């Protein structure tokens, strides 16, 4: 049995024992349901003076809640829009008289809706949780309504162990959603207007349709025609058509200010562009053989996005903010023209690694990219505090490490590695050239794996963790800092961090 289903079964059994699932409903409760037009009930449960059931109302499934006041049962909620009409009835349970849950199951994932209230108050906003098993872990997405700033959907991702103990959670994000304020309380909740939390395969019948994105687009871009939308990493992405007939890709980005709408619009797309290519549901595709996935890059300029990878005639090509690669041991560094969707020529997107690297630039008058090139791959090159071999070492770096060269002073180069500045001997650096990509052979870097379920990342040694990695992204160990720290590089995002040596262990190869 899948872990999510097992967790749900255990919860149902426990709640069933607590609220008396097998209790025979009293006549007053059934009479109140009949008076409300209910013709059939299932999963009827009571907890104190509260009852819940799945009901048939005017030929539709409806979620009904009742309260007993002054000895009389009254229907307080009877809402068919809270349930998916095209699916079988969800599993329902009361968890005390102040909380109700209903749950669907699709493939390996489970989707759970919840609503609570204060004693004597009306049932409040509904929140939604999506649980996906990942080996011995559970990835959990949760969204819920909050009234701040005119109305928002708070979105959060976390990682749990198989016993639902928190391993790590990402910083919450907020999606503008003022147009939903009339359909988030349980009495008016509309599951078709609520957002999705990830982009599932098209055959996941469980997922809500495009209503949320269509409504969001109509509010945010009233002059444009909505084509399709997806939620990607907590951001709303849209394929839209302008009044002129041109198609554009628009991202509603809240990275820099969670409560201020920032719409990033691409240059005109090819007219045959579609959002969602086969099972790559959040990818933008067009002929011939073009497909890209667009996301925000942490170190890119404000309002700038880059493609994290693409498919061409030769397979997958990954784009970072200042690199391109297909083989993780062969990374090409330099500026490229595909990092900013607001100024891109979409017809120029490459379909091969050779095509991509031919249009990169690793050298200029003001900035040159370089790669550490130790004669013995087992050696590591010192980053010195001053241009002197006797100066204090700030770290020792492996062959293939990319550096930014700002100045050349005699036999020394003033360089920057992930925000850390110092000096390296020029005879151990391979300098990039204008109009060419700089090839970084990273095979000398050790293959190290996560010791635990997640990797704490530090902006600087001895500080507090500023982020985490689940081990799913390409990470290169580029240097050793003292006896306790590694310096690491994530090529796709262009980010550099420090990690404790004890959090990694030697891998194969």
C-alpha positions as CSV (number, residue, x, y, z in Angstrom):
1,X,0.0,0.0,0.0
2,X,1.3,3.5,-0.9
3,X,2.5,5.5,2.1
4,X,0.0,8.4,1.5
5,X,-2.9,6.0,1.3
6,X,-1.7,4.2,4.4
7,X,-1.4,7.4,6.4
8,X,-4.9,8.4,5.3
9,X,-6.3,5.0,6.3
10,X,-4.8,5.2,9.7
11,X,-6.2,8.7,10.2
12,X,-9.6,7.6,9.0
13,X,-9.6,4.7,11.5
14,X,-8.6,6.9,14.4
15,X,-11.1,9.6,13.5
16,X,-13.8,7.0,12.9
17,X,-13.3,5.6,16.4
18,X,-13.4,9.1,17.9
19,X,-16.5,10.4,16.2
20,X,-18.6,7.2,16.2
21,X,-18.9,6.4,12.5
22,X,-21.2,3.5,13.2
23,X,-23.7,5.5,15.4
24,X,-27.2,5.4,14.1
25,X,-28.3,8.9,13.0
26,X,-31.2,10.2,15.1
27,X,-34.5,11.1,13.5
28,X,-34.0,14.9,14.0
29,X,-30.8,14.9,12.0
30,X,-32.3,13.0,9.1
31,X,-35.4,15.2,9.2
32,X,-33.2,18.3,9.0
33,X,-31.4,16.9,5.9
34,X,-34.7,16.0,4.2
35,X,-36.1,19.5,4.8
36,X,-33.0,20.9,3.1
37,X,-33.8,18.8,0.0
38,X,-31.2,16.0,0.6
39,X,-32.4,12.7,-0.9
40,X,-29.6,10.4,0.1
41,X,-26.6,10.5,2.5
42,X,-23.4,8.6,2.9
43,X,-20.6,8.7,5.4
44,X,-22.9,10.4,7.9
45,X,-20.9,11.2,11.0
46,X,-21.5,13.1,14.3
47,X,-19.2,14.6,16.9
48,X,-21.1,16.2,19.7
49,X,-23.4,18.8,18.3
50,X,-21.9,18.7,14.8
51,X,-22.6,16.4,12.0
52,X,-21.2,15.9,8.4
53,X,-22.1,13.8,5.4
54,X,-21.9,13.5,1.6
55,X,-25.4,14.1,0.3
56,X,-27.3,13.9,-2.9
57,X,-28.9,17.3,-3.6
58,X,-30.7,18.0,-6.8
59,X,-28.8,15.2,-8.5
60,X,-25.4,16.4,-7.3
61,X,-23.0,15.3,-4.6
62,X,-22.8,17.9,-1.8
63,X,-20.8,18.4,1.4
64,X,-23.3,19.0,4.2
65,X,-22.7,20.1,7.8
66,X,-25.2,20.4,10.5
67,X,-25.3,21.8,14.0
68,X,-27.6,21.0,16.9
69,X,-28.9,24.2,18.5
70,X,-31.4,24.2,21.4
71,X,-31.9,20.5,20.8
72,X,-32.7,20.9,17.1
73,X,-30.5,19.9,14.1
74,X,-30.0,22.6,11.5
75,X,-28.2,22.4,8.2
76,X,-25.5,25.2,8.2
77,X,-23.6,24.2,5.0
78,X,-24.8,22.2,2.0
79,X,-22.5,22.9,-0.9
80,X,-22.2,20.9,-4.1
81,X,-19.4,23.2,-5.4
82,X,-17.1,21.9,-2.6
83,X,-16.9,18.5,-4.3
84,X,-15.7,17.3,-7.7
85,X,-18.8,16.1,-9.5
86,X,-16.9,14.1,-12.1
87,X,-15.2,11.9,-9.4
88,X,-16.5,9.4,-6.8
89,X,-17.3,10.9,-3.5
90,X,-14.3,11.7,-1.4
91,X,-13.5,10.1,2.0
92,X,-15.0,12.3,4.7
93,X,-14.3,12.6,8.4
94,X,-14.8,15.0,11.3
95,X,-11.8,15.7,13.5
96,X,-13.6,17.1,16.6
97,X,-16.6,19.3,16.1
98,X,-14.5,22.2,14.9
99,X,-12.7,20.6,11.9
100,X,-13.8,18.7,8.8
101,X,-11.6,16.9,6.2
102,X,-12.4,15.3,2.8
103,X,-9.9,13.5,0.7
104,X,-9.3,12.2,-2.9
105,X,-6.6,9.9,-4.2
106,X,-4.9,10.0,-7.6
107,X,-2.1,7.8,-8.7
108,X,0.5,8.0,-5.9
109,X,-0.7,11.4,-4.6
110,X,-3.4,12.3,-2.2
111,X,-5.3,15.6,-2.0
112,X,-6.9,16.6,1.2
113,X,-9.2,19.5,1.9
114,X,-9.7,20.9,5.4
115,X,-11.9,23.5,7.0
116,X,-12.1,24.7,10.6
117,X,-14.0,27.1,12.7
118,X,-14.0,28.7,16.1
119,X,-16.6,27.6,18.6
120,X,-20.0,29.0,17.7
121,X,-18.6,30.6,14.5
122,X,-19.2,29.9,10.8
123,X,-17.0,27.5,8.9
124,X,-14.1,29.5,7.6
125,X,-11.8,29.3,4.6
126,X,-10.8,25.9,3.1
127,X,-7.2,24.9,2.7
128,X,-5.8,22.1,0.5
129,X,-2.9,19.7,1.0
130,X,-1.2,17.6,-1.7
131,X,1.0,14.7,-0.6
132,X,3.4,12.8,-2.9
133,X,5.5,9.8,-1.7
134,X,9.2,10.2,-2.5
135,X,10.8,6.9,-1.5
136,X,11.1,7.1,2.3
137,X,10.0,10.8,2.3
138,X,6.8,12.7,1.6
139,X,6.7,15.9,-0.4
140,X,3.8,18.1,0.9
141,X,2.3,21.1,-0.8
142,X,-0.2,23.2,1.0
143,X,-2.2,26.2,0.0
144,X,-4.8,28.3,1.9
145,X,-6.6,31.6,1.8
146,X,-5.5,34.6,3.8
147,X,-7.3,38.0,3.7
148,X,-4.1,40.2,3.8
149,X,-3.5,42.7,1.0
150,X,-6.9,42.3,-0.5
151,X,-6.8,38.5,-0.6
152,X,-4.0,36.0,-1.2
153,X,-3.4,32.3,-1.6
154,X,-0.5,31.3,0.7
155,X,1.6,28.5,-0.9
156,X,4.2,26.4,0.8
157,X,6.2,23.2,0.2
158,X,7.8,21.0,2.8
159,X,9.5,17.7,3.1
160,X,8.5,15.1,5.7
161,X,9.7,11.6,6.7
162,X,7.4,8.6,6.4
163,X,6.1,9.3,9.9
164,X,5.1,12.9,8.8
165,X,7.9,14.5,10.9
166,X,9.1,17.7,9.3
167,X,12.5,17.5,7.7
168,X,12.5,21.0,6.0
169,X,10.1,23.5,4.7
170,X,10.6,26.2,2.1
171,X,9.7,29.9,2.6
172,X,6.0,30.5,2.1
173,X,5.0,32.3,-1.0
174,X,1.8,34.4,-1.7
175,X,-0.2,34.5,-4.9
176,X,-2.5,37.5,-5.5
177,X,-6.1,36.2,-5.4
178,X,-8.4,39.0,-4.5
179,X,-11.0,37.7,-7.0
180,X,-11.4,34.5,-4.9
181,X,-12.7,36.2,-1.7
182,X,-16.3,35.2,-2.4
183,X,-15.6,31.4,-2.8
184,X,-13.1,30.4,0.0
185,X,-15.4,30.1,3.0
186,X,-16.8,26.6,3.2
187,X,-20.4,27.6,2.6
188,X,-19.4,29.1,-0.8
189,X,-16.2,27.2,-1.5
190,X,-15.8,26.3,-5.2
191,X,-13.2,23.6,-5.8
192,X,-13.1,24.4,-9.6
193,X,-12.0,28.0,-8.9
194,X,-9.3,27.0,-6.4
195,X,-5.6,26.8,-7.7
196,X,-3.6,23.7,-8.2
197,X,-0.3,23.2,-6.2
198,X,1.8,21.5,-8.9
199,X,1.5,20.6,-12.5
200,X,0.3,17.0,-12.8
201,X,0.1,14.8,-15.9
202,X,-2.9,15.5,-18.1
203,X,-4.5,12.1,-17.1
204,X,-4.7,13.1,-13.4
205,X,-8.5,13.4,-13.4
206,X,-8.3,14.6,-9.8
207,X,-6.8,18.0,-10.6
208,X,-9.0,21.1,-10.9
209,X,-9.1,22.6,-14.4
210,X,-8.0,25.9,-15.8
211,X,-10.7,28.0,-14.1
212,X,-8.4,29.5,-11.5
213,X,-5.8,30.6,-14.1
214,X,-8.5,32.0,-16.5
215,X,-10.0,34.0,-13.7
216,X,-6.6,35.2,-12.6
217,X,-5.7,36.2,-16.1
218,X,-9.0,38.1,-16.6
219,X,-8.2,40.1,-13.4
220,X,-4.5,40.7,-14.0
221,X,-4.5,41.1,-17.8
222,X,-8.1,42.1,-18.8
223,X,-7.1,43.2,-22.4
224,X,-5.4,39.9,-23.2
225,X,-7.0,36.5,-24.2
226,X,-6.2,33.6,-21.9
227,X,-4.9,30.4,-23.4
228,X,-3.5,28.3,-20.6
229,X,-1.9,28.6,-17.2
230,X,0.2,26.6,-14.8
231,X,1.6,27.0,-11.3
232,X,5.4,26.5,-11.2
233,X,7.4,26.8,-8.0
234,X,4.9,29.1,-6.5
235,X,4.5,31.4,-9.5
236,X,1.6,31.7,-11.9
237,X,2.7,31.2,-15.5
238,X,0.4,32.1,-18.4
239,X,0.3,31.6,-22.2
240,X,-1.7,34.7,-23.4
241,X,-2.7,36.3,-26.7
242,X,-2.4,40.1,-27.0
243,X,-5.0,42.2,-28.9
244,X,-2.6,42.3,-31.8
245,X,-2.8,38.5,-32.0
246,X,0.7,37.8,-30.8
247,X,1.2,35.1,-28.2
248,X,3.3,35.9,-25.1
249,X,4.5,34.1,-22.0
250,X,3.7,35.9,-18.8
251,X,4.9,35.2,-15.3
252,X,3.2,36.6,-12.2
253,X,6.3,36.9,-10.1
254,X,6.2,37.7,-6.4
255,X,9.8,36.8,-5.6
256,X,10.9,40.3,-4.8
257,X,7.8,41.6,-3.1
258,X,5.3,38.9,-2.0
259,X,2.4,41.4,-1.9
260,X,3.0,43.3,-5.2
261,X,2.0,42.0,-8.5
262,X,4.9,42.0,-11.0
263,X,4.0,40.7,-14.5
264,X,7.0,39.7,-16.6
265,X,6.0,39.5,-20.3
266,X,8.1,37.8,-22.9
267,X,8.8,39.0,-26.4
268,X,6.3,37.6,-29.0
269,X,6.4,33.8,-29.2
270,X,6.2,31.6,-32.3
271,X,2.5,31.4,-33.3
272,X,2.5,27.6,-32.9
273,X,3.7,27.9,-29.2
274,X,1.8,25.7,-26.7
275,X,2.0,25.5,-22.9
276,X,2.2,21.8,-22.0
277,X,4.0,19.3,-24.2
278,X,2.8,15.7,-23.7
279,X,3.6,14.8,-20.1
280,X,5.8,17.9,-19.7
281,X,2.8,19.9,-18.5
282,X,4.6,23.1,-17.5
283,X,6.9,23.3,-20.6
284,X,6.6,25.8,-23.5
285,X,7.0,24.1,-26.8
286,X,6.9,24.9,-30.5
287,X,8.1,23.3,-33.8
288,X,10.5,22.1,-34.8
289,X,11.6,20.2,-31.8
290,X,11.7,23.2,-29.4
291,X,10.7,22.8,-25.8
292,X,11.9,24.9,-22.8
293,X,11.1,25.1,-19.1
294,X,11.1,28.7,-17.8
295,X,11.8,29.6,-14.2
296,X,13.2,32.5,-12.2
297,X,16.9,32.5,-11.7
298,X,18.0,33.7,-8.2
299,X,21.1,35.7,-9.4
300,X,19.5,37.1,-12.6
301,X,18.5,40.8,-12.9
302,X,15.1,41.8,-11.6
303,X,12.4,40.9,-14.0
304,X,14.7,38.5,-15.8
305,X,14.1,34.8,-16.2
306,X,16.1,32.0,-17.8
307,X,15.4,28.6,-19.3
308,X,16.4,25.8,-17.0
309,X,16.6,23.3,-19.8
310,X,15.4,22.5,-23.3
311,X,15.0,19.7,-25.7
312,X,16.4,19.9,-29.1
313,X,17.4,17.4,-31.9
314,X,20.2,16.1,-29.7
315,X,18.3,15.8,-26.4
316,X,18.4,17.9,-23.2
317,X,20.4,21.1,-23.0
318,X,20.5,22.9,-19.6
319,X,20.7,26.7,-19.4
320,X,22.0,28.5,-16.4
321,X,22.3,32.2,-16.0
322,X,25.9,32.1,-17.2
323,X,26.5,28.6,-18.5
324,X,25.1,25.9,-20.8
325,X,25.7,22.1,-20.5
326,X,24.3,18.7,-21.4
327,X,27.0,16.6,-19.8
328,X,27.4,17.4,-16.1
329,X,31.2,17.0,-16.3
330,X,31.5,19.4,-19.3
331,X,30.0,22.8,-18.5
332,X,30.4,25.8,-20.9
333,X,30.6,29.2,-19.1
334,X,30.0,32.6,-20.6
335,X,27.2,35.1,-21.4
336,X,24.4,33.8,-23.6
337,X,21.3,35.4,-25.1
338,X,18.7,33.1,-23.7
339,X,18.5,34.2,-20.1
340,X,15.9,36.9,-20.3
341,X,12.5,36.2,-21.8
342,X,11.7,39.9,-22.0
343,X,14.3,40.4,-24.8
344,X,14.7,37.0,-26.4
345,X,14.6,36.0,-30.0
346,X,12.7,32.7,-29.7
347,X,13.7,31.6,-33.2
348,X,17.3,31.6,-32.0
349,X,16.8,29.0,-29.2
350,X,19.5,26.3,-30.0
351,X,18.7,22.7,-30.7
352,X,22.2,21.4,-30.0
353,X,25.0,22.0,-27.5
354,X,27.3,23.0,-30.3
355,X,24.8,25.6,-31.5
356,X,24.4,26.9,-28.0
357,X,28.1,27.2,-27.2
358,X,28.9,28.8,-30.6
359,X,26.9,31.9,-29.5
360,X,28.4,32.3,-26.0
361,X,30.9,35.0,-24.9
362,X,33.4,34.2,-22.1
363,X,35.6,37.3,-22.5
364,X,35.3,41.1,-22.6
365,X,37.3,44.2,-21.7
366,X,35.5,44.5,-18.4
367,X,35.0,40.9,-17.3
368,X,36.6,37.6,-18.3
369,X,35.5,34.2,-17.3
370,X,38.2,31.7,-16.4
371,X,38.5,28.1,-15.2
372,X,41.0,26.7,-12.7
373,X,43.4,24.5,-14.5
374,X,45.7,22.6,-12.2
375,X,48.5,20.6,-13.9
376,X,47.8,17.7,-11.6
377,X,44.0,17.2,-11.3
378,X,44.5,16.0,-7.7
379,X,45.9,19.4,-6.8
380,X,43.8,22.4,-5.8
381,X,44.6,26.0,-6.5
382,X,44.7,28.5,-3.6
383,X,42.6,31.6,-3.5
384,X,44.9,34.1,-1.7
385,X,43.9,37.1,0.3
386,X,46.6,39.1,-1.4
387,X,48.7,38.6,-4.7
388,X,51.4,36.8,-2.8
389,X,52.1,33.1,-2.3
390,X,52.7,33.7,1.4
391,X,49.3,35.4,1.8
392,X,46.5,33.7,3.8
393,X,44.6,31.1,1.8
394,X,40.9,31.7,1.5
395,X,40.3,28.2,0.1
396,X,41.6,25.6,-2.3
397,X,39.8,25.0,-5.6
398,X,39.5,22.1,-8.0
399,X,40.2,22.1,-11.7
400,X,37.2,23.3,-13.7
401,X,36.0,25.8,-11.1
402,X,34.6,28.9,-12.9
403,X,35.9,32.3,-11.7
404,X,35.2,35.8,-12.8
405,X,38.5,37.7,-13.5
406,X,38.3,41.5,-12.9
407,X,42.0,42.5,-13.2
408,X,45.4,41.0,-14.2
409,X,48.3,42.2,-12.1
410,X,51.6,40.6,-13.2
411,X,51.3,36.9,-12.5
412,X,48.2,37.3,-10.5
413,X,44.5,37.6,-11.3
414,X,42.0,39.3,-9.1
415,X,39.0,37.0,-9.1
416,X,35.6,36.4,-7.7
417,X,34.1,33.0,-6.8
418,X,30.5,33.1,-5.7
419,X,30.9,36.5,-4.1
420,X,34.2,35.7,-2.5
421,X,37.1,37.8,-3.8
422,X,40.8,37.1,-3.8
423,X,43.8,36.4,-6.0
424,X,44.8,33.4,-8.0
425,X,48.0,32.7,-10.0
426,X,47.3,33.3,-13.7
427,X,49.4,30.4,-14.9
428,X,46.9,28.0,-13.3
429,X,43.9,29.7,-15.0
430,X,42.5,29.1,-18.5
431,X,41.1,32.4,-19.6
432,X,37.9,32.8,-21.7
433,X,37.9,34.5,-25.0
434,X,35.5,37.0,-26.6
435,X,33.0,35.3,-28.8
436,X,33.7,31.8,-27.5
437,X,32.4,29.6,-24.7
438,X,34.8,28.6,-22.0
439,X,34.8,24.8,-21.4
440,X,35.0,23.8,-17.8
441,X,36.0,20.1,-17.2
442,X,34.6,19.4,-13.8
443,X,35.5,15.7,-13.7
444,X,38.3,16.4,-11.1
445,X,35.7,17.5,-8.6
446,X,34.8,14.8,-6.1
447,X,31.4,13.1,-6.4
448,X,29.9,13.6,-2.9
449,X,26.4,12.7,-1.9
450,X,24.0,13.9,0.8
451,X,24.5,12.2,4.1
452,X,21.0,13.0,5.2
453,X,17.7,13.7,3.5
454,X,18.5,17.3,2.8
455,X,21.6,19.5,2.6
456,X,21.7,22.8,4.6
457,X,23.3,25.6,2.6
458,X,25.2,28.5,4.1
459,X,25.8,31.9,2.6
460,X,29.1,32.0,4.6
461,X,30.8,29.5,6.9
462,X,29.6,29.5,10.6
463,X,26.5,31.4,9.8
464,X,22.9,30.1,9.9
465,X,21.6,28.0,7.0
466,X,20.0,30.2,4.4
467,X,18.6,27.5,2.1
468,X,18.4,23.7,1.6
469,X,18.9,21.3,-1.3
470,X,17.1,17.9,-1.6
471,X,19.9,16.6,-3.7
472,X,17.8,16.8,-6.9
473,X,19.8,19.6,-8.6
474,X,23.2,19.4,-10.2
475,X,25.7,20.5,-7.5
476,X,29.5,20.7,-7.9
477,X,32.0,20.7,-5.0
478,X,34.4,23.3,-6.2
479,X,36.7,23.9,-3.2
480,X,37.7,23.2,0.3
481,X,37.6,25.9,3.0
482,X,39.6,25.1,6.1
483,X,39.0,21.7,7.6
484,X,35.2,21.9,8.0
485,X,33.6,23.4,4.9
486,X,33.1,22.8,1.2
487,X,32.4,25.5,-1.4
488,X,29.7,24.3,-3.8
489,X,28.2,25.6,-7.1
490,X,24.8,25.0,-8.7
491,X,25.4,25.6,-12.4
492,X,21.7,25.9,-13.4
493,X,20.9,28.7,-11.0
494,X,24.4,30.2,-10.9
495,X,24.3,30.1,-7.1
496,X,27.3,29.4,-4.8
497,X,27.0,28.2,-1.2
498,X,29.0,26.7,1.6
499,X,28.2,23.3,3.2
500,X,29.6,21.5,6.1
501,X,31.9,18.6,5.2
502,X,30.1,16.3,7.6
503,X,26.9,16.7,5.7
504,X,28.4,15.0,2.6
505,X,30.0,11.6,2.0
506,X,32.0,10.1,-0.7
507,X,30.1,8.6,-3.6
508,X,31.0,6.2,-6.3
509,X,33.2,7.3,-9.2
